[in-house]
Amino acid sequence: MSYEIQELLNPTDEEIKLFSSIEEECFNEDEAFSDEDMPALVRGSQIKLLIYEHGNLCGYLLGRYAFGTAYLYSIAVLPFHQGKGVGRALFEQMKHYLFPLDCKVITSHCGVENVTSEKMHLAFGFTPVGYEPDFYGDNKDAVSWRLEL
Ligand SMILES: CC(C)(COP(=O)(O)OP(=O)(O)OC[C@H]1O[C@@H](n2cnc3c(N)ncnc32)[C@H](O)[C@@H]1OP(=O)(O)O)[C@@H](O)C(=O)NCCC(=O)NCCS
């Protein structure tokens, strides 16, 4: 598949709505970032990627970076496009972004019940390094992950 990845610097309100639309379709209502939270989440992330196939929106990645360590803040691929390498393409672009910054580590979290995300982290080379009770609130626990680049 051939994908086009858009790296956003100063996203417009319309572009932020695209992140919200993906979020809405990919996460349960009680897990999704709200439309109210999304502008700050997107604008506060140094790495903000949207991915398209033949002009059709497929997914997003949000990442942060400081002092040699990056954080995979959120990644989501629309259901129709899942399992076809879109998530991997986004993650490769994140690593490409980090390469000149001499980043040595990427960390991440995922819900303990999110089996697909767990498989994705393992496939991307992450190692589980911790268990964080109530990380997401409402007694929702997280696994923490670390990848040495
Ligand atoms: C998790 C998610 C981003 C993966 O994106 P994707 O485009 O489907 O992933 P890819 O096709 O690039 O696959 C990457 C790896 O994930 C794993 N994976 C993806 N879909 C899977 C599935 N349905 N079952 C098992 N493993 C799966 C595979 O190990 C795969 O590795 P491989 O390429 O060596 O086979 C996507 O499923 C999604 O948006 N899920 C809902 C939102 C979510 O849970 N986000 C993660 C929050 S931490």
The ligand as an SDF file (V2000), in Angstrom:
LIG
                    3D

 48 50  0  0  0  0  0  0  0  0999 V2000
   -3.3780   -0.4520   17.5340 C   0  0  0  0  0  0  0  0  0  0  0  0
   -3.5060    0.1270   16.1250 C   0  0  0  0  0  0  0  0  0  0  0  0
   -3.0500    1.5870   16.1150 C   0  0  0  0  0  0  0  0  0  0  0  0
   -2.5810   -0.6700   15.1750 C   0  0  0  0  0  0  0  0  0  0  0  0
   -2.6180   -0.0850   13.8960 O   0  0  0  0  0  0  0  0  0  0  0  0
   -2.6680   -1.0040   12.5880 P   0  0  0  0  0  0  0  0  0  0  0  0
   -2.5410   -0.1490   11.4010 O   0  0  0  0  0  0  0  0  0  0  0  0
   -3.8550   -1.8790   12.6550 O   0  0  0  0  0  0  0  0  0  0  0  0
   -1.3340   -1.8570   12.7990 O   0  0  0  0  0  0  0  0  0  0  0  0
   -0.4090   -2.5050   11.6760 P   0  0  0  0  0  0  0  0  0  0  0  0
   -1.2560   -3.1450   10.6180 O   0  0  0  0  0  0  0  0  0  0  0  0
    0.6020   -1.5180   11.2470 O   0  0  0  0  0  0  0  0  0  0  0  0
    0.2930   -3.6620   12.5130 O   0  0  0  0  0  0  0  0  0  0  0  0
    1.3640   -3.3930   13.4200 C   0  0  0  0  0  0  0  0  0  0  0  0
    1.4810   -4.5660   14.3800 C   0  0  0  0  0  0  0  0  0  0  0  0
    0.3570   -4.5450   15.2790 O   0  0  0  0  0  0  0  0  0  0  0  0
   -0.1180   -5.8780   15.4940 C   0  0  0  0  0  0  0  0  0  0  0  0
   -1.5220   -5.9410   15.1110 N   0  0  0  0  0  0  0  0  0  0  0  0
   -2.2080   -5.0100   14.4100 C   0  0  0  0  0  0  0  0  0  0  0  0
   -3.4990   -5.3900   14.3010 N   0  0  0  0  0  0  0  0  0  0  0  0
   -3.6130   -6.5660   14.9510 C   0  0  0  0  0  0  0  0  0  0  0  0
   -4.6960   -7.4460   15.2230 C   0  0  0  0  0  0  0  0  0  0  0  0
   -5.9400   -7.2020   14.7870 N   0  0  0  0  0  0  0  0  0  0  0  0
   -4.4540   -8.5620   15.9420 N   0  0  0  0  0  0  0  0  0  0  0  0
   -3.2230   -8.8210   16.3870 C   0  0  0  0  0  0  0  0  0  0  0  0
   -2.1490   -8.0160   16.1860 N   0  0  0  0  0  0  0  0  0  0  0  0
   -2.3560   -6.9210   15.4650 C   0  0  0  0  0  0  0  0  0  0  0  0
    0.7150   -6.8090   14.6920 C   0  0  0  0  0  0  0  0  0  0  0  0
    1.6440   -7.3880   15.5890 O   0  0  0  0  0  0  0  0  0  0  0  0
    1.4310   -5.9230   13.6940 C   0  0  0  0  0  0  0  0  0  0  0  0
    2.7500   -6.3610   13.5000 O   0  0  0  0  0  0  0  0  0  0  0  0
    3.2070   -6.9500   12.0820 P   0  0  0  0  0  0  0  0  0  0  0  0
    3.1970   -5.7730   11.1500 O   0  0  0  0  0  0  0  0  0  0  0  0
    4.5710   -7.4520   12.3310 O   0  0  0  0  0  0  0  0  0  0  0  0
    2.1960   -7.9820   11.7130 O   0  0  0  0  0  0  0  0  0  0  0  0
   -4.9600    0.0100   15.6000 C   0  0  0  0  0  0  0  0  0  0  0  0
   -5.3750   -1.3310   15.7080 O   0  0  0  0  0  0  0  0  0  0  0  0
   -5.9470    0.8900   16.3440 C   0  0  0  0  0  0  0  0  0  0  0  0
   -6.1240    2.0400   15.9960 O   0  0  0  0  0  0  0  0  0  0  0  0
   -6.6070    0.3610   17.3740 N   0  0  0  0  0  0  0  0  0  0  0  0
   -7.5990    1.1310   18.1340 C   0  0  0  0  0  0  0  0  0  0  0  0
   -6.9530    2.2960   18.8900 C   0  0  0  0  0  0  0  0  0  0  0  0
   -5.8620    1.8180   19.8300 C   0  0  0  0  0  0  0  0  0  0  0  0
   -6.0340    0.8680   20.5860 O   0  0  0  0  0  0  0  0  0  0  0  0
   -4.7080    2.5100   19.7730 N   0  0  0  0  0  0  0  0  0  0  0  0
   -3.5420    2.1980   20.6130 C   0  0  0  0  0  0  0  0  0  0  0  0
   -3.6360    2.9520   21.9120 C   0  0  0  0  0  0  0  0  0  0  0  0
   -2.2310    2.6340   22.9120 S   0  0  0  0  0  0  0  0  0  0  0  0
  1  2  1  0
  2  3  1  0
  2  4  1  0
  2 36  1  0
  4  5  1  0
  5  6  1  0
  6  7  2  0
  6  8  1  0
  6  9  1  0
  9 10  1  0
 10 11  2  0
 10 12  1  0
 10 13  1  0
 13 14  1  0
 14 15  1  0
 15 16  1  0
 15 30  1  0
 16 17  1  0
 17 18  1  0
 17 28  1  0
 18 19  1  0
 18 27  1  0
 19 20  2  0
 20 21  1  0
 21 22  1  0
 21 27  2  0
 22 23  1  0
 22 24  2  0
 24 25  1  0
 25 26  2  0
 26 27  1  0
 28 29  1  0
 28 30  1  0
 30 31  1  0
 31 32  1  0
 32 33  2  0
 32 34  1  0
 32 35  1  0
 36 37  1  0
 36 38  1  0
 38 39  2  0
 38 40  1  0
 40 41  1  0
 41 42  1  0
 42 43  1  0
 43 44  2  0
 43 45  1  0
 45 46  1  0
 46 47  1  0
 47 48  1  0
M  END
$$$$
